[in-house]
Amino acid sequence: VGACAPRGAPHQADTGSGFAAERREDPSSARLDVGARAPAFTARAVTGEAVTVPAPGRATLLLFFATWSHPDLLLYARMQEIANVHPDLAVVGVGLDEDQEQLRGLVRSRVSRFLVVWDEGHALSNRHALATTPFAVVIDARGIVRHVHAGYREGDMEELEAALAPLVASDACHSPLVTDDGPFCFRLCERRSRTAASCKDEACRAACAPDACRDRCARENQTRAAALAVCRKKRPADHDACIASCHGEEMNAAAMACGQQAAGQQGLVAECDAACGIAVCRASCR
């Protein structure tokens, strides 16, 4: 998969790394070049919160994306994982859709862990002379661009994670492991093994041990998957029996296991609630 141009903009030929847009470049455009100071902007998220980029005193990960593009949505999902692992990192999405209701729908359905602003009329993407999406920008706490990445292909997350690693203070060894992206979880284990060198106690070193971490990755995801399978299995046709099954020991245990394995990560908690929630189960008995 590659990159796409903002909808409504003409496309150049596919070069193999995605489509490039013929942009209407703002005369005062400020390119997002590595080593340059990131152009600042303030906006309002589609959910109403004020957003400042770069975030004052914090590293920032900025993502330009569009909801109609599959590569963009893949990278959007990976940004969710990064926001989960690094709460000290400011993650901001800039949506290029023509209609901000599309963005609101995405934020609601994915229970977004980061703020998303609407690039009305492509004002921001034109200002930054953006040619392709998805487009990710890593900015350090001083507001300097440290890394830019256009498009999204398998393996790209390793490059982004490496660029972020020196800029965040989050203790990767004690952050939740549960994720719907298996490769991300195992890459996180490799990062934890490198963090072990700075551990000051045995508990930290144990948490960072790569084998133990990989075992936890597999175990926690398998536990959640098994719990979800119990929650989603066909209910009895009889209404009373169906209601009883929603409150049965097996269902209660599955709901608890699923919730525990979601480890407070909002997108996964929402997934568990949608499958294992008592109210949802009862509603399915009607």
ZADO-1210 file (C-alpha; in nm, 4 decimals, padded with zeros to 6 digits):
<atoms>
<atom x="00.0000" y="00.0000" z="00.0000" code="VAL" pos="1"/>
<atom x="00.1185" y="00.3508" z="-00.0645" code="GLY" pos="2"/>
<atom x="00.0044" y="00.7076" z="-00.0306" code="ALA" pos="3"/>
<atom x="-00.2865" y="00.9011" z="-00.1708" code="CYS" pos="4"/>
<atom x="-00.3531" y="01.2621" z="-00.2593" code="ALA" pos="5"/>
<atom x="-00.6179" y="01.4804" z="-00.0961" code="PRO" pos="6"/>
<atom x="-00.9572" y="01.4114" z="-00.2549" code="ARG" pos="7"/>
<atom x="-01.0450" y="01.6598" z="-00.5222" code="GLY" pos="8"/>
<atom x="-00.6799" y="01.7184" z="-00.6144" code="ALA" pos="9"/>
<atom x="-00.5522" y="01.5796" z="-00.9457" code="PRO" pos="10"/>
<atom x="-00.3120" y="01.2870" z="-00.9236" code="HIS" pos="11"/>
<atom x="00.0209" y="01.2305" z="-01.0886" code="GLN" pos="12"/>
<atom x="00.1171" y="00.8833" z="-01.2032" code="ALA" pos="13"/>
<atom x="00.1757" y="00.6192" z="-00.9391" code="ASP" pos="14"/>
<atom x="00.5487" y="00.6134" z="-00.8745" code="THR" pos="15"/>
<atom x="00.5445" y="00.3030" z="-00.6602" code="GLY" pos="16"/>
<atom x="00.5474" y="00.4900" z="-00.3312" code="SER" pos="17"/>
<atom x="00.1963" y="00.6222" z="-00.3873" code="GLY" pos="18"/>
<atom x="00.0184" y="00.9028" z="-00.5599" code="PHE" pos="19"/>
<atom x="00.1456" y="01.2619" z="-00.5440" code="ALA" pos="20"/>
<atom x="-00.0933" y="01.5567" z="-00.5457" code="ALA" pos="21"/>
<atom x="-00.0497" y="01.8630" z="-00.7640" code="GLU" pos="22"/>
<atom x="-00.0885" y="02.0985" z="-00.4742" code="ARG" pos="23"/>
<atom x="-00.2013" y="02.4591" z="-00.4713" code="ARG" pos="24"/>
<atom x="00.1028" y="02.5823" z="-00.2843" code="GLU" pos="25"/>
<atom x="00.0557" y="02.8665" z="-00.0412" code="ASP" pos="26"/>
<atom x="00.3016" y="03.1512" z="-00.1177" code="PRO" pos="27"/>
<atom x="00.3861" y="03.1540" z="00.2536" code="SER" pos="28"/>
<atom x="00.4222" y="02.7745" z="00.2680" code="SER" pos="29"/>
<atom x="00.6446" y="02.6305" z="00.5369" code="ALA" pos="30"/>
<atom x="00.7752" y="02.2873" z="00.4461" code="ARG" pos="31"/>
<atom x="00.8068" y="02.0235" z="00.7137" code="LEU" pos="32"/>
<atom x="01.1773" y="01.9553" z="00.6605" code="ASP" pos="33"/>
<atom x="01.4009" y="01.7592" z="00.8995" code="VAL" pos="34"/>
<atom x="01.6089" y="01.9957" z="01.1124" code="GLY" pos="35"/>
<atom x="01.3781" y="02.2936" z="01.0566" code="ALA" pos="36"/>
<atom x="01.1518" y="02.4475" z="01.3163" code="ARG" pos="37"/>
<atom x="00.8045" y="02.3038" z="01.2786" code="ALA" pos="38"/>
<atom x="00.5523" y="02.5723" z="01.1754" code="PRO" pos="39"/>
<atom x="00.3162" y="02.6254" z="01.4674" code="ALA" pos="40"/>
<atom x="-00.0609" y="02.6257" z="01.4419" code="PHE" pos="41"/>
<atom x="-00.3607" y="02.6193" z="01.6717" code="THR" pos="42"/>
<atom x="-00.6920" y="02.4622" z="01.5863" code="ALA" pos="43"/>
<atom x="-00.9981" y="02.3022" z="01.7397" code="ARG" pos="44"/>
<atom x="-01.0423" y="01.9268" z="01.7393" code="ALA" pos="45"/>
<atom x="-01.3572" y="01.7783" z="01.5881" code="VAL" pos="46"/>
<atom x="-01.4496" y="01.6871" z="01.9463" code="THR" pos="47"/>
<atom x="-01.4135" y="02.0501" z="02.0603" code="GLY" pos="48"/>
<atom x="-01.0782" y="02.0583" z="02.2390" code="GLU" pos="49"/>
<atom x="-00.8150" y="02.3222" z="02.1625" code="ALA" pos="50"/>
<atom x="-00.5046" y="02.1863" z="01.9880" code="VAL" pos="51"/>
<atom x="-00.1576" y="02.3444" z="01.9647" code="THR" pos="52"/>
<atom x="00.1133" y="02.2034" z="01.7380" code="VAL" pos="53"/>
<atom x="00.3915" y="02.1583" z="01.8333" code="PRO" pos="54"/>
<atom x="00.2735" y="02.0800" z="02.1869" code="ALA" pos="55"/>
<atom x="00.4577" y="02.3103" z="02.4302" code="PRO" pos="56"/>
<atom x="00.7430" y="02.1261" z="02.6028" code="GLY" pos="57"/>
<atom x="00.6471" y="01.7838" z="02.4625" code="ARG" pos="58"/>
<atom x="00.7455" y="01.5741" z="02.1662" code="ALA" pos="59"/>
<atom x="00.4710" y="01.5715" z="01.9031" code="THR" pos="60"/>
<atom x="00.3669" y="01.3162" z="01.6429" code="LEU" pos="61"/>
<atom x="00.1601" y="01.4795" z="01.3681" code="LEU" pos="62"/>
<atom x="-00.0354" y="01.2725" z="01.1175" code="LEU" pos="63"/>
<atom x="-00.2020" y="01.4015" z="00.8003" code="PHE" pos="64"/>
<atom x="-00.4568" y="01.1464" z="00.6769" code="PHE" pos="65"/>
<atom x="-00.7869" y="01.0925" z="00.4955" code="ALA" pos="66"/>
<atom x="-01.0647" y="00.8515" z="00.5950" code="THR" pos="67"/>
<atom x="-01.1218" y="00.7243" z="00.2394" code="TRP" pos="68"/>
<atom x="-00.7646" y="00.5889" z="00.2064" code="SER" pos="69"/>
<atom x="-00.6800" y="00.2394" z="00.3306" code="HIS" pos="70"/>
<atom x="-00.3074" y="00.3152" z="00.3924" code="PRO" pos="71"/>
<atom x="-00.4091" y="00.6278" z="00.5850" code="ASP" pos="72"/>
<atom x="-00.6435" y="00.4303" z="00.8098" code="LEU" pos="73"/>
<atom x="-00.3769" y="00.1651" z="00.8707" code="LEU" pos="74"/>
<atom x="-00.1334" y="00.4302" z="00.9916" code="LEU" pos="75"/>
<atom x="-00.4124" y="00.5989" z="01.1919" code="TYR" pos="76"/>
<atom x="-00.4624" y="00.2678" z="01.3756" code="ALA" pos="77"/>
<atom x="-00.0905" y="00.2418" z="01.4475" code="ARG" pos="78"/>
<atom x="-00.0950" y="00.5968" z="01.5868" code="MET" pos="79"/>
<atom x="-00.3561" y="00.4722" z="01.8322" code="GLN" pos="80"/>
<atom x="-00.1078" y="00.2114" z="01.9530" code="GLU" pos="81"/>
<atom x="00.1705" y="00.4680" z="01.9879" code="ILE" pos="82"/>
<atom x="-00.0600" y="00.7008" z="02.1841" code="ALA" pos="83"/>
<atom x="-00.1386" y="00.4102" z="02.4199" code="ASN" pos="84"/>
<atom x="00.2258" y="00.3257" z="02.4826" code="VAL" pos="85"/>
<atom x="00.3534" y="00.6844" z="02.5164" code="HIS" pos="86"/>
<atom x="00.1134" y="00.9042" z="02.7164" code="PRO" pos="87"/>
<atom x="00.3826" y="01.1746" z="02.7375" code="ASP" pos="88"/>
<atom x="00.3806" y="01.2089" z="02.3573" code="LEU" pos="89"/>
<atom x="00.1375" y="01.4549" z="02.1985" code="ALA" pos="90"/>
<atom x="-00.0276" y="01.2773" z="01.9037" code="VAL" pos="91"/>
<atom x="-00.2379" y="01.4935" z="01.6704" code="VAL" pos="92"/>
<atom x="-00.4244" y="01.3913" z="01.3563" code="GLY" pos="93"/>
<atom x="-00.5100" y="01.6304" z="01.0729" code="VAL" pos="94"/>
<atom x="-00.7989" y="01.4997" z="00.8627" code="GLY" pos="95"/>
<atom x="-00.8177" y="01.6047" z="00.4977" code="LEU" pos="96"/>
<atom x="-01.1771" y="01.5002" z="00.4344" code="ASP" pos="97"/>
<atom x="-01.4132" y="01.7391" z="00.2582" code="GLU" pos="98"/>
<atom x="-01.6705" y="01.6858" z="00.5346" code="ASP" pos="99"/>
<atom x="-01.5664" y="01.6893" z="00.8979" code="GLN" pos="100"/>
<atom x="-01.8597" y="01.4621" z="00.9876" code="GLU" pos="101"/>
<atom x="-01.6573" y="01.1787" z="00.8327" code="GLN" pos="102"/>
<atom x="-01.3803" y="01.2557" z="01.0827" code="LEU" pos="103"/>
<atom x="-01.6204" y="01.2776" z="01.3739" code="ARG" pos="104"/>
<atom x="-01.7570" y="00.9375" z="01.2787" code="GLY" pos="105"/>
<atom x="-01.4080" y="00.7875" z="01.2674" code="LEU" pos="106"/>
<atom x="-01.3109" y="00.9354" z="01.6039" code="VAL" pos="107"/>
<atom x="-01.6297" y="00.8015" z="01.7614" code="ARG" pos="108"/>
<atom x="-01.6106" y="00.4549" z="01.6061" code="SER" pos="109"/>
<atom x="-01.2404" y="00.4033" z="01.6823" code="ARG" pos="110"/>
<atom x="-01.2598" y="00.5683" z="02.0287" code="VAL" pos="111"/>
<atom x="-00.9596" y="00.7762" z="01.9250" code="SER" pos="112"/>
<atom x="-00.6776" y="00.8084" z="02.1770" code="ARG" pos="113"/>
<atom x="-00.5595" y="01.1351" z="02.0240" code="PHE" pos="114"/>
<atom x="-00.7117" y="01.4605" z="01.9033" code="LEU" pos="115"/>
<atom x="-00.8068" y="01.5050" z="01.5390" code="VAL" pos="116"/>
<atom x="-00.8558" y="01.8423" z="01.3690" code="VAL" pos="117"/>
<atom x="-01.0239" y="01.9082" z="01.0364" code="TRP" pos="118"/>
<atom x="-00.8109" y="02.0617" z="00.7615" code="ASP" pos="119"/>
<atom x="-01.0924" y="02.2678" z="00.6144" code="GLU" pos="120"/>
<atom x="-01.0223" y="02.3555" z="00.2520" code="GLY" pos="121"/>
<atom x="-00.6802" y="02.1825" z="00.2876" code="HIS" pos="122"/>
<atom x="-00.5451" y="02.5050" z="00.4384" code="ALA" pos="123"/>
<atom x="-00.2850" y="02.3274" z="00.6541" code="LEU" pos="124"/>
<atom x="-00.1746" y="02.0738" z="00.3941" code="SER" pos="125"/>
<atom x="-00.1338" y="02.3493" z="00.1354" code="ASN" pos="126"/>
<atom x="00.0546" y="02.5666" z="00.3836" code="ARG" pos="127"/>
<atom x="00.2982" y="02.2839" z="00.4501" code="HIS" pos="128"/>
<atom x="00.3269" y="02.1980" z="00.0779" code="ALA" pos="129"/>
<atom x="00.2046" y="01.8469" z="00.1554" code="LEU" pos="130"/>
<atom x="00.2131" y="01.6239" z="-00.1523" code="ALA" pos="131"/>
<atom x="00.0961" y="01.2828" z="-00.0260" code="THR" pos="132"/>
<atom x="-00.0973" y="01.1143" z="00.2524" code="THR" pos="133"/>
<atom x="-00.0594" y="00.9589" z="00.4948" code="PRO" pos="134"/>
<atom x="00.2185" y="01.1884" z="00.6087" code="PHE" pos="135"/>
<atom x="00.3701" y="01.1628" z="00.9578" code="ALA" pos="136"/>
<atom x="00.5949" y="01.4206" z="01.1241" code="VAL" pos="137"/>
<atom x="00.7995" y="01.3667" z="01.4433" code="VAL" pos="138"/>
<atom x="00.8727" y="01.6923" z="01.6288" code="ILE" pos="139"/>
<atom x="01.0903" y="01.7156" z="01.9393" code="ASP" pos="140"/>
<atom x="01.0088" y="01.9078" z="02.2594" code="ALA" pos="141"/>
<atom x="01.1930" y="02.2163" z="02.1243" code="ARG" pos="142"/>
<atom x="00.9714" y="02.2244" z="01.8156" code="GLY" pos="143"/>
<atom x="01.2327" y="02.0897" z="01.5703" code="ILE" pos="144"/>
<atom x="01.1271" y="01.8418" z="01.3016" code="VAL" pos="145"/>
<atom x="01.3237" y="01.5192" z="01.3610" code="ARG" pos="146"/>
<atom x="01.1636" y="01.2821" z="01.1124" code="HIS" pos="147"/>
<atom x="00.9097" y="01.2838" z="00.8295" code="VAL" pos="148"/>
<atom x="00.7458" y="00.9835" z="00.6689" code="HIS" pos="149"/>
<atom x="00.5225" y="00.9731" z="00.3607" code="ALA" pos="150"/>
<atom x="00.2950" y="00.6820" z="00.2765" code="GLY" pos="151"/>
<atom x="00.2531" y="00.3595" z="00.4702" code="TYR" pos="152"/>
<atom x="00.3814" y="00.0101" z="00.3998" code="ARG" pos="153"/>
<atom x="00.4414" y="-00.2950" z="00.6155" code="GLU" pos="154"/>
<atom x="00.7538" y="-00.2398" z="00.8252" code="GLY" pos="155"/>
<atom x="00.7237" y="00.1398" z="00.8290" code="ASP" pos="156"/>
<atom x="00.6355" y="00.1431" z="01.1984" code="MET" pos="157"/>
<atom x="00.9861" y="00.0312" z="01.2935" code="GLU" pos="158"/>
<atom x="01.1236" y="00.3462" z="01.1320" code="GLU" pos="159"/>
<atom x="00.8728" y="00.5693" z="01.3109" code="LEU" pos="160"/>
<atom x="00.9270" y="00.3976" z="01.6449" code="GLU" pos="161"/>
<atom x="01.3047" y="00.4402" z="01.6123" code="ALA" pos="162"/>
<atom x="01.2593" y="00.8117" z="01.5455" code="ALA" pos="163"/>
<atom x="01.0354" y="00.8491" z="01.8506" code="LEU" pos="164"/>
<atom x="01.2411" y="00.6405" z="02.0953" code="ALA" pos="165"/>
<atom x="01.4936" y="00.9114" z="02.1987" code="PRO" pos="166"/>
<atom x="01.2209" y="01.1746" z="02.2366" code="LEU" pos="167"/>
<atom x="00.9834" y="01.0086" z="02.4849" code="VAL" pos="168"/>
<atom x="01.0277" y="00.9384" z="02.8530" code="ALA" pos="169"/>
<atom x="00.7516" y="00.6766" z="02.8833" code="SER" pos="170"/>
<atom x="00.8658" y="00.3603" z="03.0591" code="ASP" pos="171"/>
<atom x="00.8002" y="00.1087" z="02.7827" code="ALA" pos="172"/>
<atom x="00.8609" y="-00.1836" z="03.0174" code="CYS" pos="173"/>
<atom x="00.5593" y="-00.1088" z="03.2331" code="HIS" pos="174"/>
<atom x="00.3142" y="00.0194" z="02.9723" code="SER" pos="175"/>
<atom x="00.0268" y="-00.2141" z="02.8713" code="PRO" pos="176"/>
<atom x="00.1186" y="-00.4816" z="02.6219" code="LEU" pos="177"/>
<atom x="-00.2290" y="-00.5588" z="02.4931" code="VAL" pos="178"/>
<atom x="-00.2724" y="-00.4508" z="02.1329" code="THR" pos="179"/>
<atom x="-00.4680" y="-00.5596" z="01.8269" code="ASP" pos="180"/>
<atom x="-00.1442" y="-00.5328" z="01.6267" code="ASP" pos="181"/>
<atom x="00.0701" y="-00.8393" z="01.7014" code="GLY" pos="182"/>
<atom x="00.3886" y="-00.7220" z="01.5210" code="PRO" pos="183"/>
<atom x="00.3738" y="-00.3918" z="01.7123" code="PHE" pos="184"/>
<atom x="00.3581" y="-00.5813" z="02.0414" code="CYS" pos="185"/>
<atom x="00.6645" y="-00.7897" z="01.9583" code="PHE" pos="186"/>
<atom x="00.8579" y="-00.4843" z="01.8365" code="ARG" pos="187"/>
<atom x="00.7700" y="-00.3218" z="02.1670" code="LEU" pos="188"/>
<atom x="00.9367" y="-00.6178" z="02.3380" code="CYS" pos="189"/>
<atom x="01.2587" y="-00.5453" z="02.1524" code="GLU" pos="190"/>
<atom x="01.2439" y="-00.1845" z="02.2699" code="ARG" pos="191"/>
<atom x="01.1859" y="-00.3062" z="02.6262" code="ARG" pos="192"/>
<atom x="01.4979" y="-00.5225" z="02.6082" code="SER" pos="193"/>
<atom x="01.7030" y="-00.2142" z="02.5186" code="ARG" pos="194"/>
<atom x="01.5423" y="-00.0236" z="02.8064" code="THR" pos="195"/>
<atom x="01.6500" y="-00.2944" z="03.0519" code="ALA" pos="196"/>
<atom x="02.0026" y="-00.1502" z="03.0596" code="ALA" pos="197"/>
<atom x="01.8705" y="00.1513" z="03.2487" code="SER" pos="198"/>
<atom x="01.6684" y="-00.0514" z="03.5025" code="CYS" pos="199"/>
<atom x="01.7522" y="00.0047" z="03.8673" code="LYS" pos="200"/>
<atom x="01.5820" y="-00.3042" z="04.0144" code="ASP" pos="201"/>
<atom x="01.5122" y="-00.6684" z="03.9371" code="GLU" pos="202"/>
<atom x="01.1384" y="-00.6154" z="03.8837" code="ALA" pos="203"/>
<atom x="01.2131" y="-00.3699" z="03.6048" code="CYS" pos="204"/>
<atom x="01.4643" y="-00.6051" z="03.4436" code="ARG" pos="205"/>
<atom x="01.2121" y="-00.8905" z="03.4596" code="ALA" pos="206"/>
<atom x="00.9467" y="-00.6758" z="03.2927" code="ALA" pos="207"/>
<atom x="01.1921" y="-00.5865" z="03.0189" code="CYS" pos="208"/>
<atom x="01.3170" y="-00.9395" z="02.9491" code="ALA" pos="209"/>
<atom x="01.2375" y="-00.9988" z="02.5806" code="PRO" pos="210"/>
<atom x="01.1307" y="-01.3629" z="02.6193" code="ASP" pos="211"/>
<atom x="00.8957" y="-01.2829" z="02.9060" code="ALA" pos="212"/>
<atom x="00.7595" y="-00.9877" z="02.7135" code="CYS" pos="213"/>
<atom x="00.6937" y="-01.1934" z="02.3982" code="ARG" pos="214"/>
<atom x="00.5206" y="-01.4594" z="02.6082" code="ASP" pos="215"/>
<atom x="00.2978" y="-01.1907" z="02.7585" code="ARG" pos="216"/>
<atom x="00.2182" y="-01.0516" z="02.4145" code="CYS" pos="217"/>
<atom x="00.0980" y="-01.3882" z="02.2922" code="ALA" pos="218"/>
<atom x="-00.0762" y="-01.4852" z="02.6167" code="ARG" pos="219"/>
<atom x="-00.2665" y="-01.1591" z="02.6686" code="GLU" pos="220"/>
<atom x="-00.3871" y="-01.1401" z="02.3107" code="ASN" pos="221"/>
<atom x="-00.4887" y="-01.5079" z="02.3107" code="GLN" pos="222"/>
<atom x="-00.6797" y="-01.4607" z="02.6360" code="THR" pos="223"/>
<atom x="-00.8705" y="-01.1653" z="02.4981" code="ARG" pos="224"/>
<atom x="-00.9437" y="-01.3466" z="02.1715" code="ALA" pos="225"/>
<atom x="-01.0783" y="-01.6481" z="02.3626" code="ALA" pos="226"/>
<atom x="-01.2941" y="-01.4238" z="02.5801" code="ALA" pos="227"/>
<atom x="-01.4354" y="-01.2453" z="02.2778" code="LEU" pos="228"/>
<atom x="-01.5174" y="-01.5810" z="02.1175" code="ALA" pos="229"/>
<atom x="-01.7253" y="-01.6750" z="02.4241" code="VAL" pos="230"/>
<atom x="-01.9018" y="-01.3387" z="02.4165" code="CYS" pos="231"/>
<atom x="-01.9855" y="-01.3662" z="02.0466" code="ARG" pos="232"/>
<atom x="-02.1095" y="-01.7220" z="02.0337" code="LYS" pos="233"/>
<atom x="-02.4707" y="-01.7803" z="01.9326" code="LYS" pos="234"/>
<atom x="-02.7199" y="-01.7249" z="02.2150" code="ARG" pos="235"/>
<atom x="-03.0142" y="-01.9575" z="02.2936" code="PRO" pos="236"/>
<atom x="-03.3244" y="-01.8877" z="02.0844" code="ALA" pos="237"/>
<atom x="-03.5491" y="-01.8895" z="02.3913" code="ASP" pos="238"/>
<atom x="-03.5697" y="-01.5337" z="02.5292" code="HIS" pos="239"/>
<atom x="-03.5493" y="-01.6250" z="02.8987" code="ASP" pos="240"/>
<atom x="-03.2624" y="-01.8672" z="02.8413" code="ALA" pos="241"/>
<atom x="-03.0853" y="-01.6028" z="02.6363" code="CYS" pos="242"/>
<atom x="-03.1179" y="-01.3431" z="02.9134" code="ILE" pos="243"/>
<atom x="-02.9934" y="-01.5973" z="03.1656" code="ALA" pos="244"/>
<atom x="-02.6892" y="-01.6743" z="02.9499" code="SER" pos="245"/>
<atom x="-02.5958" y="-01.3059" z="02.9488" code="CYS" pos="246"/>
<atom x="-02.5639" y="-01.3239" z="03.3270" code="HIS" pos="247"/>
<atom x="-02.4186" y="-01.6733" z="03.3369" code="GLY" pos="248"/>
<atom x="-02.0873" y="-01.7623" z="03.4961" code="GLU" pos="249"/>
<atom x="-01.9164" y="-01.8260" z="03.1603" code="GLU" pos="250"/>
<atom x="-02.0257" y="-01.4913" z="03.0162" code="MET" pos="251"/>
<atom x="-01.9301" y="-01.3007" z="03.3314" code="ASN" pos="252"/>
<atom x="-01.5860" y="-01.4638" z="03.3385" code="ALA" pos="253"/>
<atom x="-01.5337" y="-01.3888" z="02.9688" code="ALA" pos="254"/>
<atom x="-01.6376" y="-01.0259" z="03.0119" code="ALA" pos="255"/>
<atom x="-01.3977" y="-00.9859" z="03.3040" code="MET" pos="256"/>
<atom x="-01.1096" y="-01.1530" z="03.1183" code="ALA" pos="257"/>
<atom x="-01.1668" y="-00.9435" z="02.8090" code="CYS" pos="258"/>
<atom x="-01.1798" y="-00.6206" z="03.0097" code="GLY" pos="259"/>
<atom x="-00.8636" y="-00.7089" z="03.2005" code="GLN" pos="260"/>
<atom x="-00.6727" y="-00.7915" z="02.8828" code="GLN" pos="261"/>
<atom x="-00.7803" y="-00.4610" z="02.7251" code="ALA" pos="262"/>
<atom x="-00.5642" y="-00.3023" z="02.9991" code="ALA" pos="263"/>
<atom x="-00.7323" y="00.0374" z="02.9875" code="GLY" pos="264"/>
<atom x="-00.6672" y="00.0939" z="02.6165" code="GLN" pos="265"/>
<atom x="-00.9840" y="00.2651" z="02.5015" code="GLN" pos="266"/>
<atom x="-01.0189" y="00.1090" z="02.1580" code="GLY" pos="267"/>
<atom x="-00.9867" y="-00.2422" z="02.3002" code="LEU" pos="268"/>
<atom x="-01.2139" y="-00.1645" z="02.5937" code="VAL" pos="269"/>
<atom x="-01.4768" y="-00.0512" z="02.3432" code="ALA" pos="270"/>
<atom x="-01.4297" y="-00.3771" z="02.1503" code="GLU" pos="271"/>
<atom x="-01.4810" y="-00.5781" z="02.4686" code="CYS" pos="272"/>
<atom x="-01.7859" y="-00.3739" z="02.5693" code="ASP" pos="273"/>
<atom x="-01.9413" y="-00.4176" z="02.2252" code="ALA" pos="274"/>
<atom x="-01.9046" y="-00.7960" z="02.2438" code="ALA" pos="275"/>
<atom x="-01.9241" y="-00.8734" z="02.6170" code="CYS" pos="276"/>
<atom x="-02.1316" y="-00.5897" z="02.7625" code="GLY" pos="277"/>
<atom x="-02.4375" y="-00.7179" z="02.9526" code="ILE" pos="278"/>
<atom x="-02.6632" y="-00.4518" z="02.7989" code="ALA" pos="279"/>
<atom x="-02.5458" y="-00.5464" z="02.4492" code="VAL" pos="280"/>
<atom x="-02.6010" y="-00.9135" z="02.5215" code="CYS" pos="281"/>
<atom x="-02.9516" y="-00.8545" z="02.6573" code="ARG" pos="282"/>
<atom x="-03.0402" y="-00.6426" z="02.3562" code="ALA" pos="283"/>
<atom x="-02.9400" y="-00.9307" z="02.1279" code="SER" pos="284"/>
<atom x="-03.1986" y="-01.1516" z="02.3011" code="CYS" pos="285"/>
<atom x="-03.4945" y="-00.9468" z="02.1729" code="ARG" pos="286"/>
</atoms>
